[in-house]
Amino acid sequence: MAADAAPVRDRYAELEEVIRVTPQRAVPLLAGMEAEASRTPAEHARFLTLSCDLSHRLGKHEEAVQLCEQALQLGRQAHDNGIVARALLSKGYAVFGLNESNQAHQLVWEAERLAAGTTDTGVHILALISSGESFAEEGNFPVALNKLQSAVTLARQAGDPLQVAIALKSLAYLYNQMREFDKGFEAIVEAERLAEQIDSPGRLAIFKTTEYILSVTSGDTARGTKALLSALTLERGIGADAMVSNTLVNLSDSYLKQQDWRRALTYAQQALEQAEKLHDDGLAATARVNAGQAYLGMGRLAEGKKHIEEGMDWYQRSGNKPDQQGVLVEYGDALERAGDLAGALAAYHRERALSNELFETRRQKAMMELQEQYEADKRKRQIEMLRQENQVKSTELDNRRLQQRIWWLLALVFALASVIVGILYRKVRHANAQLEVKNQELKQQSARDPLTALYNRRHFQEFMRSHQEIERRGAGTSGEEIVSAMFLLDVDHFKNINDTYGHGAGDAVLREIADALREILRETDMIVRWGGEEFLAFLPAVPRGSLDEVARRLLAGIPQRSIDYQGTRLSVNVSIGFAPFPLVQGGGNISWERAINIVDMALYLAKGHGRNRAYGVRGLVGLDPAAMDEIEHDIEKAWRAGLVDLSIVTAHMPELRMAS
């Protein structure tokens, strides 16, 4: 049947696939349907939803949201839940593109609720798939699995092989997150077979990319690379330029993992050329970073740094701080492998500063949500009190009417009013008492980290500023000097935990470490969540000679704690920097802020020299300001110059004193 003769609605499914695979080609096709689509409100709403999908695929997320809003308005005016559900799903994708995942999930779940009550099986299947993916993004794998299996079953019952394949692809990705690789491969292989049967090379290429993700996660790099090369051939065959760019970047990543620097560089350069043709600055930035890592692996440090810094510049300008942090971690690791410890140190400090900034942003968001909940409760109480006051006023009016008619009931009315006023007075006192409790809770929570219930950085800073004479000097029972001490801990390879198992697993690890610190350290020690995966312990009044033993207990005790997350048992190591406080500089004391900075430098030495160990600063000897600046810039160099006395502590070996 000719395209012009086909009803408009029969061409929507074809156009959806074009938008998904080759969005640029869909632009004139969609424009040509606009006049026909205006015949009925339902067709117009469907046209607007497709326009929303196209804008989203082209990266115009805000424009996509506006188009979906128009479609939603039409669907609601027509009281058509099928139209509304489809528009909500498209809006959810666009909002997700704006990095508003929570709002996107709520839109998807509302769409699922509406779609379940319609006769539109296609939108119901799509809503189940999107709902499952949303639950998976929040770490709720059991519910996600139920949703996606339901989508597969419903698609099979409808006899729609494309919908079955799409649902299987999402199911395969979920199995990858759940580490059930055999089931994941089984699902994706069936999806690929269905894509071949319906002759959909675009979908087949998408499924090959999912096979690559499964293969890399399960450790079968060769299969993953083969899947990507197949996807690249399919994408080039249909002219899917945007998909080609992404696959080239993935191939570059794959060869970086294999340390095949030459091939990694070749595909990164091809990806960069393709991204520049498409004016895709984000993809170009990723390609530059990959090329830079390949150059570093080949020992071409200047070229590697230049490319990575160019890619980092886009991340900074775009404000995509989580991805920027991930690039900095990889940058530091690559420089460390290349032997450029000074460059790795600089990248490490940039990543640390960004990590702290992101942590503070998340903390402020949590506090704002808590404040909003508190204000909502307060408003609810005020409304209840107003309602009660109105009841009293109404009672008083009734009493006045009764006074005019029945004077002998006056005493009874006064008595009743007194009882009501007494009850209200007691309720007001109770409400005020609850308000005071809430105020105390809010004050307490402002000093605590919401995830671990440890003190937060702000509380520690206020504590130190208000206790300028924090140190307790003297001698213990054995005559040994008594000091305070600072221990800064950082979780080794924490990003790998988040990337592999999800942020829910990362949160579980942080909570378990907090519990371990409470158990290992004393009740009088102040334990602080210092940053994203950093913890600070401030120990008052400890013997100077016991600090190495404390570090050893921490190194040994934390890995002994295992975390059971989604059926997977996890354990982690930490790297530690520590020092007594105060540190002595030329007979005088340095500030606690500067002392923490030196401890942070010792922590970096621990991470740079193998991780799972502690570096302690025993002391500083007669240092002038210039020497202090040298220590804070490069503590290892300062140690070798005899300016710092360091010790190394491991979990299984006696401490080593680093004699200069």
C-alpha positions in Angstrom: 0.0 0.0 0.0 1.3 3.4 -0.9 2.3 5.7 2.0 0.0 8.5 0.9 -3.0 6.1 0.8 -2.4 4.6 4.2 -4.4 6.1 7.1 -2.3 8.5 9.2 -2.5 6.2 12.3 -1.1 3.2 10.3 2.1 5.2 9.6 2.8 6.2 13.1 4.4 2.9 14.1 6.8 3.1 11.1 7.6 6.7 11.9 8.3 5.8 15.6 11.0 3.4 14.4 12.5 6.0 12.1 12.6 8.5 15.0 14.3 5.9 17.2 17.0 4.9 14.7 17.5 7.8 12.3 15.9 10.9 13.9 17.3 13.4 11.3 15.5 11.5 8.5 12.2 11.7 10.5 12.2 15.5 10.4 10.7 15.9 6.9 8.5 12.8 7.2 6.9 14.2 10.3 6.5 17.7 8.8 4.7 16.1 5.8 2.1 14.5 8.1 1.1 17.7 10.0 -1.8 18.7 7.8 -3.4 15.2 7.9 -2.8 14.8 11.6 -5.0 17.9 12.4 -8.2 16.2 11.3 -9.1 14.8 14.7 -8.0 15.7 18.2 -6.7 12.1 18.8 -4.6 12.2 15.6 -3.3 15.7 16.5 -2.3 14.6 20.0 -0.5 11.5 18.5 1.3 13.9 16.1 2.4 16.1 19.0 3.6 13.1 21.0 5.7 12.0 18.0 7.0 15.5 17.7 8.0 15.4 21.4 9.9 12.1 20.8 11.7 13.5 17.8 12.8 16.7 19.7 14.0 14.5 22.6 16.0 12.3 20.2 17.6 15.5 18.7 18.6 16.7 22.1 16.0 19.5 22.4 14.5 18.3 25.7 12.9 21.5 26.8 11.1 21.8 23.4 10.0 18.2 23.7 8.4 18.8 27.2 6.4 21.7 25.7 5.1 19.6 22.8 4.1 16.8 25.3 2.2 19.3 27.4 0.1 20.2 24.4 -0.6 16.6 23.7 -1.5 16.0 27.3 -4.0 18.9 27.2 -5.7 17.5 24.1 -5.9 14.0 25.7 -7.4 15.3 28.9 -9.9 17.4 27.0 -11.0 14.3 25.1 -11.0 12.2 28.3 -8.8 9.7 26.5 -6.5 8.0 28.9 -4.6 6.2 26.1 -3.5 9.5 24.6 -2.7 10.9 28.1 -0.6 7.8 29.0 1.4 7.9 25.8 2.1 11.7 26.2 3.1 11.1 29.8 5.6 8.5 28.7 7.1 10.8 26.1 7.3 13.6 28.6 9.0 11.3 31.0 11.7 10.5 28.5 12.2 14.2 27.8 12.4 15.1 31.5 14.9 12.3 32.0 17.0 13.9 29.3 17.0 17.0 31.5 18.5 14.9 34.4 15.3 15.0 36.4 15.1 11.3 37.0 12.7 11.4 40.0 10.2 13.5 38.1 10.6 11.2 35.1 9.8 8.1 37.2 6.7 9.7 38.6 5.4 10.5 35.1 6.1 7.0 33.9 4.3 5.4 36.9 1.3 7.7 36.3 1.2 6.7 32.7 1.3 3.0 33.7 -1.7 3.5 36.0 -3.7 5.1 33.2 -2.6 2.7 30.5 -3.7 -0.3 32.5 -7.3 0.8 32.2 -7.3 1.3 28.4 -7.8 -1.0 25.4 -4.5 0.3 23.9 -2.3 -2.8 24.3 0.7 -1.1 22.7 0.8 1.8 25.2 0.2 -0.6 28.1 3.3 -2.7 27.0 5.4 0.4 26.6 4.3 1.7 30.0 5.2 -1.6 31.7 8.7 -1.5 30.0 9.3 2.1 31.1 8.0 1.4 34.6 10.4 -1.6 35.0 13.3 0.5 33.8 12.4 3.2 36.3 12.2 0.8 39.2 15.6 -0.7 38.1 17.1 2.8 38.1 16.0 3.2 41.7 17.5 -0.2 42.6 14.2 -2.0 43.2 15.1 -5.0 41.1 12.3 -7.4 42.2 9.5 -5.0 41.2 11.4 -4.1 38.0 11.7 -7.8 37.1 8.0 -8.3 37.6 7.1 -5.3 35.4 9.4 -6.4 32.5 8.3 -10.0 32.6 4.7 -8.8 32.5 5.5 -6.7 29.5 7.1 -9.7 27.6 4.0 -11.8 28.4 1.5 -9.2 27.3 3.5 -8.6 24.0 3.6 -12.3 23.3 -0.2 -12.5 23.8 -0.7 -9.5 21.5 1.4 -11.3 18.8 3.6 -8.2 18.3 7.2 -9.5 17.7 8.7 -5.9 17.8 7.2 -5.2 21.2 8.4 -8.6 22.4 11.9 -7.8 21.3 11.9 -4.4 22.9 10.7 -5.9 26.2 13.3 -8.6 26.0 16.0 -6.1 25.5 15.1 -4.2 28.6 14.8 -7.5 30.5 18.3 -8.5 29.4 19.7 -5.2 30.7 18.0 -5.8 34.0 19.5 -9.3 34.2 22.9 -7.6 33.6 22.3 -5.3 36.6 21.3 -8.3 38.7 24.4 -10.2 37.6 22.3 -13.1 36.1 24.3 -13.1 32.9 23.0 -16.4 31.5 19.4 -15.2 31.6 20.5 -11.9 30.1 22.2 -13.5 27.1 19.2 -15.8 26.6 16.8 -12.8 26.5 19.0 -10.7 24.2 19.7 -13.5 21.7 15.9 -14.0 21.4 15.4 -10.3 20.9 18.1 -10.3 18.1 16.4 -13.3 16.4 13.1 -11.4 16.4 14.7 -8.3 15.0 16.2 -10.4 12.1 12.8 -11.9 11.5 11.0 -8.6 11.1 13.9 -7.2 9.2 14.7 -4.3 11.5 18.5 -3.6 11.3 18.1 -0.5 13.5 16.7 -2.5 16.4 19.1 -5.3 15.8 22.0 -2.8 16.2 20.5 -1.6 19.5 20.2 -5.1 20.7 23.9 -5.8 19.7 24.9 -2.9 21.9 23.0 -4.4 24.9 24.9 -7.7 24.1 28.1 -5.7 24.3 27.2 -4.4 27.8 26.3 -7.9 29.0 29.6 -9.3 27.6 31.8 -6.6 29.2 30.1 -6.8 32.6 30.4 -10.6 32.6 34.1 -10.5 31.5 33.7 -11.8 27.9 35.4 -8.8 26.2 35.9 -10.7 22.9 32.2 -11.3 22.5 31.4 -7.7 23.4 33.8 -6.4 20.8 32.3 -8.7 18.2 28.8 -7.5 19.0 29.9 -3.8 18.7 31.5 -4.4 15.3 28.3 -6.1 14.1 26.3 -3.1 15.3 28.6 -0.7 13.6 28.1 -2.5 10.2 24.3 -2.5 10.6 24.3 1.2 11.6 26.4 2.3 8.7 24.2 0.2 6.4 21.1 2.2 7.3 22.8 5.6 7.7 22.1 5.9 11.4 24.9 8.5 12.0 24.1 9.2 15.6 24.1 5.5 16.5 27.4 5.1 14.6 29.0 7.8 16.7 27.9 6.1 20.0 29.1 2.7 18.8 32.5 4.2 17.8 32.9 5.6 21.3 31.9 2.2 22.8 34.5 0.5 20.6 37.1 2.9 21.8 36.1 2.2 25.4 36.2 -1.6 24.7 39.8 -1.4 23.4 40.8 0.9 26.3 39.7 -1.8 28.7 41.8 -4.3 26.7 44.7 -1.8 26.8 44.9 -2.0 23.0 45.8 1.7 22.8 46.3 1.8 19.0 42.8 0.5 18.2 41.3 2.6 21.0 42.8 5.7 19.5 41.6 4.8 16.0 38.0 4.4 17.0 38.1 7.5 19.3 39.4 9.6 16.3 36.6 8.2 14.1 34.0 9.0 16.8 35.3 12.5 17.2 35.1 13.1 13.4 31.5 11.7 13.3 30.4 13.7 16.4 31.8 17.0 14.9 29.8 16.3 11.7 26.6 15.9 13.8 27.5 18.9 16.0 27.2 16.6 19.0 29.5 18.4 21.5 28.9 15.9 24.3 29.9 12.9 22.2 32.9 14.8 20.9 34.0 15.5 24.4 33.8 11.8 25.3 35.7 10.9 22.2 38.5 13.4 23.1 38.7 11.9 26.6 39.0 8.4 25.1 41.7 9.5 22.7 43.5 11.2 25.5 43.5 8.0 27.6 44.8 6.1 24.6 47.7 8.6 24.1 48.5 8.3 27.8 48.6 4.5 27.5 51.0 4.9 24.6 53.3 7.1 26.7 52.4 10.3 24.7 51.7 12.3 27.9 51.4 15.8 26.3 49.0 14.7 23.6 47.0 12.7 26.1 46.6 15.5 28.6 45.7 18.0 25.8 42.8 15.8 24.5 41.5 15.0 28.0 41.6 18.6 29.1 39.7 19.6 25.9 37.0 17.0 26.7 36.9 18.1 30.3 36.3 21.7 29.2 32.9 20.7 27.7 31.9 18.8 30.8 32.7 21.9 32.9 30.7 24.2 30.6 27.8 21.9 30.4 27.5 21.5 34.2 27.4 17.7 34.0 29.3 17.2 37.2 28.7 13.5 37.8 30.2 12.6 34.4 33.0 15.1 35.0 33.8 13.4 38.3 33.9 10.0 36.6 36.3 11.3 33.9 38.6 12.8 36.6 38.8 9.4 38.3 39.8 7.7 35.0 42.2 10.6 34.2 44.0 10.2 37.5 44.3 6.4 37.1 45.6 6.8 33.6 48.2 9.3 34.7 49.2 7.1 37.6 49.7 4.1 35.2 51.8 6.4 33.0 54.1 7.4 35.9 53.0 11.0 36.1 52.3 11.1 39.9 52.2 14.9 40.0 49.5 15.0 37.3 47.6 12.2 39.0 47.7 14.2 42.2 46.3 17.2 40.5 43.5 15.2 38.9 42.9 13.5 42.3 42.4 16.9 44.0 40.1 18.1 41.3 38.0 15.0 41.6 38.0 15.3 45.4 36.8 18.9 45.3 34.1 18.0 42.8 33.0 15.0 44.9 32.7 17.2 48.0 30.7 19.7 46.0 28.3 17.0 44.8 28.0 15.6 48.2 27.2 19.0 49.7 24.6 19.5 47.0 22.9 16.2 47.8 23.1 17.0 51.5 21.4 20.4 51.0 18.7 18.7 48.8 18.0 16.2 51.6 17.8 19.1 54.1 15.5 21.0 51.9 13.2 18.0 51.5 13.2 17.6 55.3 12.4 21.2 55.7 9.6 21.0 53.2 8.2 18.0 55.1 8.5 19.9 58.3 6.7 23.0 56.8 4.0 20.7 55.4 3.4 19.2 58.8 3.3 22.6 60.4 0.8 23.9 57.8 -1.3 20.8 58.5 -1.3 21.5 62.2 -2.2 25.1 61.6 -5.1 24.2 59.3 -6.4 21.8 62.0 -6.2 24.5 64.6 -8.1 26.9 62.4 -10.7 24.3 61.7 -11.1 23.8 65.5 -11.2 27.5 66.0 -14.0 27.8 63.4 -15.9 25.1 65.2 -15.6 27.1 68.4 -16.9 30.3 66.7 -19.7 28.3 65.2 -20.6 27.0 68.7 -20.5 30.5 70.1 -22.9 31.7 67.4 -25.3 28.9 68.2 -25.1 29.7 71.9 -26.1 33.3 71.2 -29.1 32.2 69.3 -30.0 29.9 72.1 -29.6 32.7 74.6 -32.2 34.8 72.7 -34.7 31.9 72.8 -34.0 29.9 75.9 -32.5 32.0 78.7 -32.5 29.2 81.2 -30.0 27.1 79.2 -27.4 29.9 79.5 -25.5 28.3 82.4 -25.3 25.0 80.5 -24.0 26.7 77.3 -21.3 28.5 79.3 -20.2 25.2 80.8 -20.1 23.6 77.4 -18.0 26.4 76.0 -15.6 26.2 78.9 -15.1 22.5 78.3 -14.5 23.1 74.6 -12.0 25.9 75.4 -10.2 23.7 77.8 -9.9 20.9 75.3 -8.7 23.3 72.7 -6.2 24.8 75.1 -4.8 21.3 75.9 -4.6 20.6 72.1 -2.7 23.8 71.5 -0.3 23.0 74.3 0.2 19.5 72.8 0.8 21.0 69.3 3.3 23.4 70.7 5.1 20.6 72.5 5.2 18.6 69.2 6.5 21.7 67.4 9.3 22.0 69.9 10.2 18.3 69.5 10.3 18.8 65.7 12.5 21.8 66.1 15.0 19.8 68.2 14.9 17.0 65.6 15.6 19.4 62.8 18.5 20.9 64.7 19.9 17.5 65.3 19.4 16.4 61.7 21.2 19.5 60.4 24.3 18.3 62.1 24.0 14.7 60.8 24.5 13.0 57.5 21.1 11.6 56.4 22.5 8.4 55.0 24.9 7.2 57.7 23.7 9.3 60.7 27.3 10.3 61.3 28.2 13.9 62.0 28.5 16.0 58.8 31.4 18.3 57.7 29.6 21.5 58.7 29.1 20.2 62.3 32.8 19.3 62.6 33.9 22.7 61.2 31.8 24.5 63.7 33.0 22.2 66.5 36.7 23.0 65.6 36.1 26.7 65.3 34.5 26.9 68.7 37.2 24.8 70.4 40.4 26.5 69.5 42.2 24.7 72.4 41.0 21.3 71.4 44.3 19.5 72.1 44.8 17.8 75.5 48.5 17.6 76.3 50.0 15.6 79.1 51.2 12.2 79.8 49.4 8.9 80.2 49.9 6.4 82.9 53.0 5.1 81.2 54.4 8.5 80.8 53.7 8.6 77.0 52.6 11.9 75.5 48.8 12.3 75.1 47.6 14.0 71.8 44.6 14.3 69.6 44.5 12.6 66.2 42.9 12.9 62.8 42.2 9.9 60.5 40.9 10.5 57.0 39.5 7.4 55.2 38.6 6.9 51.5 36.8 3.8 50.1 39.0 2.1 47.5 37.4 1.7 44.0 34.0 3.0 45.2 33.1 4.2 41.7 33.3 0.6 40.5 30.8 -0.4 43.1 28.3 2.3 42.0 28.9 1.5 38.3 28.6 -2.2 38.7 25.9 -2.6 41.3 24.1 0.7 41.3 24.0 3.6 43.8 21.9 1.6 46.2 24.9 -0.8 46.7 27.1 2.2 47.2 24.8 3.6 49.9 24.7 0.2 51.6 28.6 0.1 51.7 28.7 3.6 53.2 26.2 2.6 55.9 28.2 -0.5 56.8 31.5 1.4 57.0 29.8 3.9 59.3 28.7 1.0 61.6 32.2 -0.5 61.5 33.8 2.8 62.5 31.4 3.1 65.5 32.4 -0.4 66.5 36.2 0.0 66.0 36.6 3.5 67.5 35.6 4.8 71.0 32.4 6.4 71.9 34.3 9.6 72.7 35.7 9.8 69.2 34.0 12.1 66.7 33.2 10.3 63.4 32.3 12.4 60.4 31.1 11.7 56.9 33.6 14.1 55.3 32.6 13.7 51.6 31.1 11.3 49.1 33.0 8.2 50.1 35.3 9.9 52.7 35.1 9.6 56.4 37.0 11.6 59.1 37.6 10.4 62.6 38.8 12.9 65.3 40.3 11.1 68.3 40.8 13.2 71.4 43.3 12.2 74.1 45.1 9.2 72.7 48.8 8.1 73.3 50.9 9.3 70.4 52.4 5.8 70.0 49.0 4.2 69.5 48.1 5.9 66.2 49.7 3.2 64.0 47.7 0.5 65.9 44.4 2.4 65.4 45.2 2.6 61.7 45.9 -1.1 61.6 42.6 -1.9 63.3 40.7 0.2 60.8 42.4 -1.4 57.8 41.7 -4.9 59.2 38.3 -4.3 60.6 36.5 -2.7 57.7 37.1 -5.4 55.1 35.8 -8.0 57.6 32.3 -6.5 57.4 30.4 -8.0 54.4 27.4 -6.3 52.8 24.5 -8.4 51.4 23.0 -6.4 48.6 20.5 -7.8 46.1 21.9 -11.3 46.7 25.5 -10.2 46.2 28.0 -10.1 49.1 30.3 -7.1 48.9 33.3 -6.1 51.0 35.7 -3.1 50.6 39.0 -1.8 51.6 40.0 1.7 52.6 43.0 3.9 52.2 43.9 6.1 55.2 45.9 9.2 56.0 46.4 10.2 59.6 48.4 12.5 61.9 48.5 13.7 65.5 46.9 17.0 66.2 48.3 19.6 66.7 51.2 19.2 64.2 54.1 21.3 65.3 55.6 23.9 62.9 58.8 25.5 64.2 57.6 25.3 67.7 54.2 26.6 67.0 50.9 25.1 66.0 49.4 25.0 62.5 45.6 25.4 61.9 43.4 22.4 61.9 42.3 23.2 58.3 46.0 22.9 57.2 46.5 19.8 59.3 43.6 18.1 57.5 45.0 19.1 54.2 48.3 17.4 55.1 46.4 14.3 56.2 44.6 14.4 52.9 48.0 14.4 51.1 49.0 11.4 53.2 45.8 9.7 52.1 46.7 10.3 48.5 50.1 8.7 49.0 48.3 5.6 50.4 46.0 5.5 47.3 48.9 6.2 44.9 51.1 3.4 46.4 48.7 0.5 46.2 45.6 1.4 48.3 44.5 -0.7 51.3 47.1 0.9 53.5 47.6 3.9 55.8 50.2 6.7 55.7 50.8 8.5 58.9 52.5 11.9 59.4 54.5 11.5 62.7 55.5 15.1 62.7 56.9 18.2 61.0 60.2 19.7 62.1 61.0 23.4 62.2 59.2 24.3 59.0 59.0 27.8 57.6 56.0 28.9 55.4 57.8 28.0 52.2 58.5 24.5 53.4 54.9 24.1 54.4 53.8 25.1 50.9 56.1 22.4 49.5 54.6 19.8 51.8 51.1 20.6 50.8 52.0 20.6 47.1 54.0 17.3 47.1 54.3 15.5 50.5 56.4 12.6 49.0 59.0 15.0 47.7 59.0 16.8 51.1 59.5 13.5 52.8 62.5 12.7 50.6 63.9 16.1 51.5 63.7 15.3 55.2 60.9 17.7 56.0 58.3 15.1 57.0 58.5 12.0 59.2 56.1 9.3 57.7 55.1 5.8 58.6 53.3 3.1 56.5 50.7 0.8 58.1 49.1 -2.2 56.4 46.4 -4.6 57.7 48.7 -7.6 57.8 52.2 -6.2 58.3 54.0 -4.2 61.0 54.2 -0.5 60.3 57.2 0.8 58.4 58.9 4.0 59.4 59.8 6.0 56.2 63.3 7.2 57.2 64.6 10.0 55.1 
